[in-house]
Amino acid sequence: MGRGGLTDAQWAVLEPLLPVAETGRPAGCRRRLIDGIRWRVRTGAPWRDMPVTYGAWQTVYGCSTAGNAQVSGPACCHGCRRDLMRPD
């Protein structure tokens, strides 16, 4: 895990909340994709400048936009944000 990556405890809280794809190819390492989305939000850098350690920028971008349609609004994330951002 790099700087700003999810800790194991944070991932344990977040993973069960993620939607499960019923069709299509598997997303691969979902934790790495989530870390990539978080990196993009934290830095504000263009998607194409994303480090390859998070996977192809197109894949991470696709997951971030697909999640916007599947998750029922930002309120879904606010409930777990307190737990995820709490210092250990």
C-alpha positions in Angstrom: 0.0 0.0 0.0 1.4 3.4 -1.0 0.8 6.7 0.6 -2.9 7.4 0.7 -3.9 3.8 0.1 -6.6 2.1 2.0 -5.5 0.2 5.2 -6.6 -3.4 5.7 -9.2 -2.2 8.3 -10.6 0.4 5.9 -10.8 -2.1 3.1 -12.6 -4.6 5.4 -15.3 -1.9 5.9 -15.6 -0.8 2.3 -15.4 -4.1 0.4 -18.8 -5.4 1.4 -20.4 -2.1 0.3 -19.2 -2.3 -3.3 -21.6 -3.6 -6.0 -21.0 -7.0 -7.4 -20.9 -7.2 -11.2 -23.3 -9.7 -12.6 -22.1 -9.6 -16.2 -19.0 -8.7 -18.1 -15.4 -9.3 -17.3 -14.2 -9.2 -13.6 -12.8 -5.9 -12.6 -9.5 -7.4 -11.3 -8.2 -6.1 -8.1 -11.0 -3.8 -6.8 -8.9 -2.5 -4.0 -6.3 -1.2 -6.5 -9.1 0.4 -8.5 -10.5 2.1 -5.5 -7.0 3.4 -4.5 -6.7 4.7 -8.1 -10.0 6.6 -7.8 -8.9 8.0 -4.5 -5.6 9.1 -5.9 -7.3 10.9 -8.7 -9.7 12.7 -6.3 -6.9 13.5 -3.9 -4.5 14.9 -6.5 -6.9 16.4 -9.0 -4.5 15.2 -11.8 -5.8 14.3 -15.2 -6.9 10.6 -15.6 -4.1 10.0 -18.2 -1.5 11.0 -15.6 -2.5 8.3 -13.2 0.4 6.0 -12.2 0.3 2.5 -13.7 0.4 1.0 -10.3 -3.4 1.5 -10.1 -4.0 -0.1 -13.5 -4.9 1.3 -16.8 -6.3 4.8 -16.4 -9.2 3.9 -18.7 -10.2 1.0 -16.4 -10.1 3.1 -13.3 -12.0 5.9 -15.0 -14.6 3.4 -16.3 -15.1 2.0 -12.8 -15.4 5.5 -11.3 -18.1 6.5 -13.7 -19.9 3.2 -13.6 -20.0 3.4 -9.8 -21.7 6.8 -10.0 -24.7 5.2 -11.8 -24.9 2.1 -9.5 -24.5 3.8 -6.1 -27.6 5.5 -4.8 -26.2 9.0 -4.4 -23.4 10.4 -2.2 -25.3 9.6 1.0 -24.2 6.0 0.6 -20.6 7.0 1.0 -21.0 9.5 3.8 -22.1 6.8 6.3 -18.9 4.8 5.9 -16.6 7.8 5.4 -16.4 8.5 9.1 -15.1 4.9 9.7 -12.8 4.9 6.7 -11.2 8.3 7.4 -10.8 7.8 11.2 -7.1 7.6 12.1 -6.0 4.2 13.5 
